[in-house]
Amino acid sequence: MVTTPNSGTVVREEADSTLAMRLLRRLSLQPPPSDPPAPDAAKYTDVEALKGYLRERHRSVQERVGEFCLTRPEFLPTPMELPSSAHQELCIRQMSALVRDAGLRPLSLMVADPAQYFALMEAIGAFDFSLAIRLGAHYSLWGGSVINLGTKKHIEKYFDKIDNLEYPGCFAMTELHHGSNVQAIQTTATFDPVTDEFIIDTPNDGAIKWWIGLAYLQAKLATVFARLILPLEGEGEGGEPADMGIHAFIVPIRDLETHVVLPGIEIHDCGQKIGLNGVDTGALKFCSVRIPRDNLLNRFGDVARDGKYTSSLPTINRRFAATLGELVGGRAGLAFSSVGVLKTAVTIAVRYALLRQQFGPRRQPEISILDYQSHQHKLMPMLASAYAFHFARVHLVDKYSEMKKTSDEDLIADVHVLASGLKSYITSYISKSISICRESCGGHGYAAVNRFGVLRNDHDIFQTFEGDNTVLLQQVARHLLKQYEEKFKGGTLSVTWNYLRDSMSAYLSRPNIVTARLEGEDHLRDPNFQLNAFRYRTSRLLRSVAVRLLKHMKILGGFGAWNKCLNHLIALAESHIESVILVRFIEAVRSCPDEKTREVLKLVCDLYALDRIWKDIGTYRNVNYVTPNKAKAIRKLVDYLSYQVRLVAPELIDAFDIPDQLIRAPIGMQSEAYAQYTQCVGL
């Protein structure tokens, strides 16, 4: 027999392999080691106390809407295959019932208490997002544009009739060729000094107003954004008309009595959408449509009878910024309502995971799929995020309400960036999360009756509504860079960005080699460590992108440099928003008066923070902010905290206080899910 020098090694490797296979087979036949016994949930949290802490001061309006809708036949669950036309007609009836029968006055609510208004929209969205978006298009956009961009004469003329639905309207900003770049829209409003009118024109097909909610069926008036053009004797140079930039105008599009489309206006249906087909969306085209001069919403710029233009703001850019700044409420509302979508999706997925049993130790009962580590890894950080986003949205609405009361310029700028960032970050996260929830429910998640499809499709457009998420994140990054520049010029920083003032030098110095090695649970669950990690990452990204921009600008110019660093800028914005969210969560934990509730919120907060750190662990490792062993400790602790949160998941879900009538998905009910499931599909 001929052997090679390595033949003995080969034989030993084969023997080792055989032995390993035997050991694996033996282990597969043994029951896994039991987890620590699940403690009594009452030791962790009092559901009623947690529910009470989550309830914001606007809970009463949600209960009022819920009680009304649950007693009305037109608010029965919308059939899954309802045609768009029938769905739109149903939503119009529902909208009328809420205003005329329930006596809701959303526009008054929006002015008096924005938090109550946002809560109202969330409650309505729990029944049907198409209905909520329809109300939002009328009140937030059409009504909001009149009261925020108009002056006393507009409010006196339109407010009450918008509030009681006598003047249904729409918001015509987006054009076929321009959505995010509003300054480039092409619709014109040319002043005619002879007749004292503006002439609204669509100069080409690219300027057709597109995706205008309520335009195709319901709206009688529109806020039309257009370029204000003054005639030759105005302020233009070289004999050219003067383009004064983007302004908003009230344009009647249908007869107030007959509802007939007015002369010079074309209205077309934008067609079937992926979701929200209970909202009619139309395209508007204008051909020499004349409107009175008073129909200019003139808060930031006005035209006198003689054609002279006046404004308290000296430049087109400043007027444009002020105009869009007043419309930030739409972004705040989308962030607010999105959190409700996440709560619903997570509730359905977690309750199903508790109900569904699959596999288990040999000769023993099957176990809940939520007892599997992989399932906990999917759903428990998502549940933690729902809590984190809840407290972030409370902060956003508080800041927005304060801004509306004070009109403080610094606060306006902060709220604009905060709303842009939270809307972008939250809606993007939730769109991905709905798909994960669907997947985690297996085949039953694919059944339309269990709602993941409609939640995903109706919510998906939130990433585009009120500004594309990628564009909005760039606004956040741009503002951070501005604050960074202010710091190094010795200027003051606004409160929202104070960690740049207080801690930039510490964050950008060499990481502490002792802290980088600490692995204990007490250290990792210390809010100071978590916040420092979040802020270190943000500050490092901020400094590095500032350096990169300066380098590229010398060769590529401003636009080219920005584009070259775009992914870096978006990462910066997302990192900052995560820091803002964590700050709000930590403060909510500290402010909780009930000890048991505070303990469970601390557990959830720690999972949120450490899961985010682990998901970006490469960044921390690359700069030696954490050692390999510390990174491993973070991963293990995330797994352990996911298990701990799983133990109280039913209570955490119940604390969202979403009635079964609003959950509606059979697999998301608190009891008898399978029985209701079979009834829903007609067995």
C-alpha positions, 0 to 999 in steps of 0.5 A, spaced: 500 500 500 502 506 497 501 512 502 503 519 502 506 523 507 499 527 509 495 520 509 495 520 516 492 527 517 487 525 512 485 519 516 485 523 522 481 529 519 475 524 516 475 521 523 474 527 527 469 529 521 465 523 523 465 524 530 463 531 529 457 529 525 455 524 531 455 529 536 451 534 532 446 528 531 446 526 538 445 534 540 439 534 535 435 529 539 436 532 546 432 537 548 435 544 548 437 547 555 431 551 558 431 558 558 431 562 565 424 561 568 419 567 565 418 571 571 411 574 573 409 580 568 406 583 574 413 584 577 415 588 571 410 592 569 403 594 571 399 595 564 394 600 566 400 604 569 404 604 562 398 605 558 396 611 562 403 614 561 403 613 554 396 616 553 398 623 551 393 629 553 389 628 547 387 621 548 380 624 549 379 626 541 381 619 539 376 616 544 371 620 541 372 619 534 373 611 535 366 611 539 363 615 533 366 611 528 364 604 531 357 606 531 356 608 524 355 603 518 359 607 513 365 606 518 365 598 517 371 595 515 372 597 508 372 591 503 379 588 501 377 589 493 373 595 493 374 599 487 377 605 487 371 609 485 367 606 490 372 607 495 373 614 494 365 615 494 365 612 501 371 616 504 367 622 502 361 620 505 365 618 511 368 625 511 362 629 511 359 624 517 365 626 521 364 634 520 357 634 519 354 629 524 360 628 529 361 635 529 368 635 528 372 642 526 379 639 524 381 646 522 379 649 529 383 644 532 389 645 528 390 652 530 388 651 538 392 645 539 396 641 534 397 635 538 389 634 538 389 635 531 395 630 530 391 625 534 385 626 530 388 624 524 391 618 527 385 616 530 381 616 523 387 613 520 386 607 524 379 606 520 382 607 513 388 611 511 385 613 505 380 617 509 385 620 514 389 622 508 383 625 505 382 629 511 389 631 511 389 634 504 383 638 505 385 641 512 392 640 513 394 642 506 388 646 503 386 649 510 393 650 512 396 654 506 390 659 507 391 660 514 399 660 514 400 663 508 394 668 507 392 674 511 386 676 515 382 678 509 383 670 507 382 667 514 375 671 515 373 669 508 375 662 508 376 659 515 369 657 517 367 654 510 373 650 510 372 648 517 365 645 515 367 643 508 363 648 505 369 650 501 372 643 499 379 644 496 386 641 494 393 643 494 396 644 488 404 644 488 407 638 485 408 638 477 409 633 472 416 635 471 418 638 478 416 635 485 422 636 490 425 642 487 419 647 488 423 653 486 423 650 479 416 649 478 413 653 471 406 654 472 405 662 472 401 667 475 402 674 471 399 680 474 394 684 469 394 691 472 388 693 467 383 688 470 387 688 477 387 680 476 392 674 476 392 670 470 394 663 471 397 659 466 400 652 465 406 654 460 407 646 457 405 639 459 411 639 464 408 644 468 401 640 469 399 640 477 400 632 478 398 628 484 393 633 487 389 630 492 382 631 492 382 635 485 379 629 481 372 629 485 371 633 491 375 640 491 372 646 489 378 651 490 385 650 490 392 653 493 396 653 486 403 655 487 406 659 481 411 664 479 409 671 480 410 675 474 410 682 474 409 686 467 414 690 464 413 696 468 415 692 474 421 691 477 425 687 471 431 689 468 432 690 460 425 690 458 423 683 461 417 681 466 420 681 473 419 674 476 418 674 483 419 667 485 414 662 488 407 664 491 401 661 493 394 663 490 387 661 491 384 659 484 377 656 484 376 650 479 369 648 480 363 652 481 361 652 488 354 651 487 353 646 481 360 643 482 362 644 474 369 645 472 370 652 471 372 655 464 380 654 462 381 649 467 382 641 465 382 636 470 384 629 469 384 623 473 392 620 475 389 613 475 390 607 480 395 607 485 399 602 489 395 604 495 390 610 498 385 609 492 380 612 497 383 618 495 382 621 488 388 624 485 388 629 479 392 633 474 390 640 473 392 644 467 390 652 467 389 656 460 389 663 462 385 663 468 383 669 471 383 670 479 382 677 483 388 680 486 386 679 493 387 671 491 394 672 492 396 669 499 400 675 501 403 674 508 410 674 505 409 678 499 404 682 496 402 686 489 399 693 490 393 695 485 399 699 481 403 693 480 408 695 485 411 689 489 412 689 497 415 684 502 418 684 509 423 679 506 428 682 501 430 676 497 426 671 493 430 665 497 428 668 504 421 668 501 421 661 499 424 659 505 419 662 509 413 660 505 415 652 505 417 653 513 410 655 514 408 648 511 412 644 516 406 641 520 404 636 514 411 633 515 410 633 523 403 629 522 406 624 517 411 622 522 406 622 528 401 618 524 407 613 521 408 611 529 401 609 529 402 604 523 408 601 526 404 600 533 399 596 529 403 592 525 408 590 531 401 588 535 399 584 529 406 580 528 407 579 536 400 577 538 401 572 532 408 570 534 405 568 541 399 564 538 403 560 533 406 554 536 412 551 531 416 545 533 420 544 540 424 539 544 423 532 542 416 529 545 414 535 548 409 540 546 411 545 541 413 552 543 411 559 541 415 562 535 416 568 539 421 563 544 425 563 538 431 567 538 431 569 531 424 571 531 426 575 538 431 578 534 426 580 528 421 583 532 423 585 539 428 591 537 422 593 532 417 593 538 423 598 542 423 602 536 415 603 536 416 606 544 422 610 542 418 613 536 412 614 540 416 619 545 420 622 539 413 624 536 411 627 543 417 632 543 416 634 535 409 636 537 410 639 543 416 643 539 411 645 533 406 647 538 411 652 541 413 654 535 406 656 532 405 660 539 411 664 539 413 664 531 421 664 534 425 664 528 430 660 531 425 655 533 422 655 526 428 653 523 429 647 529 422 645 528 423 645 520 429 640 521 427 636 526 420 635 522 424 633 516 429 628 520 424 625 524 419 624 518 424 621 513 427 616 518 421 614 521 417 613 515 423 609 512 424 605 518 417 603 518 416 601 511 421 596 512 418 594 518 412 592 515 415 587 510 419 584 516 412 583 520 409 580 514 414 575 513 414 573 521 407 571 520 409 566 514 403 565 510 398 568 514 401 574 514 400 574 506 392 574 507 389 580 505 385 580 511 391 580 516 392 587 513 399 587 512 398 588 505 394 595 506 398 597 511 404 597 507 401 599 501 398 605 504 404 607 508 409 607 503 407 613 500 409 617 506 416 616 504 415 621 498 409 625 501 411 632 504 418 631 501 422 625 498 426 622 504 433 623 501 431 630 500 429 632 507 435 628 510 440 633 506 436 639 509 438 636 516 445 635 514 446 642 511 443 645 517 448 640 521 454 643 517 451 650 518 451 649 526 458 646 525 461 652 522 457 657 527 461 653 532 468 654 529 466 661 528 465 662 535 457 663 534 452 661 538 448 654 537 441 653 538 438 648 543 437 642 539 444 642 537 447 643 544 451 637 544 455 640 538 457 646 543 458 642 549 462 636 547 465 636 540 472 636 542 471 630 547 467 626 541 473 628 536 479 626 540 482 619 540 477 614 544 478 613 551 482 606 551 479 604 558 472 605 556 473 602 549 474 595 553 469 596 558 464 590 557 460 590 563 452 590 563 452 596 568 456 600 563 453 598 557 446 599 559 448 606 562 445 612 558 451 616 558 455 610 554 449 610 549 448 617 548 456 618 548 456 613 542 451 615 538 453 623 539 461 620 537 458 617 531 454 623 529 460 628 531 465 624 527 461 624 521 460 631 521 467 633 521 469 628 516 464 630 511 466 637 512 473 636 511 471 632 504 466 637 502 472 642 502 477 638 499 472 636 493 469 643 492 476 646 490 475 641 484 468 640 483 465 646 485 459 646 490 454 642 487 459 637 485 462 636 492 455 635 495 454 630 490 460 626 491 459 626 499 451 625 498 451 618 502 456 620 507 451 626 508 445 622 509 449 617 514 450 624 518 443 626 518 440 619 520 445 618 525 443 625 528 436 623 528 437 617 532 441 621 537 435 626 538 430 620 538 435 616 544 435 623 548 427 623 548 427 616 550 432 617 556 428 623 558 421 619 558 424 613 562 427 618 567 420 622 567 416 616 569 413 617 576 411 609 576 417 605 578 415 598 575 413 602 569 420 606 569 424 599 569 420 596 563 421 602 559 429 602 561 429 595 559 426 597 552 430 603 551 436 599 552 434 595 547 433 600 542 440 604 544 444 597 543 441 594 537 442 601 534 450 601 536 450 593 534 447 595 527 453 600 526 458 596 530 463 597 524 463 604 524 465 604 532 470 598 530 474 602 525 475 608 529 477 603 535 471 606 539 470 599 542 474 593 542 473 586 539 471 583 546 466 589 547 463 589 540 461 581 542 459 583 549 454 588 546 451 583 541 450 578 547 447 583 551 442 585 545 440 578 544 439 577 552 435 584 552 431 581 546 429 575 550 427 580 556 423 584 552 419 578 549 417 576 557 413 582 557 411 583 550 404 582 551 404 587 556 408 592 552 403 591 546 397 591 550 399 598 553 398 601 546 391 600 547 389 599 540 382 596 540 381 589 536 376 593 532 381 597 529 386 592 529 381 588 525 387 583 523 384 576 526 391 573 527 392 580 531 386 579 536 387 578 543 384 572 543 380 566 539 384 569 533 384 562 529 376 562 530 375 569 527 380 567 522 376 562 519 369 566 520 373 572 516 374 567 510 367 564 510 369 557 513 
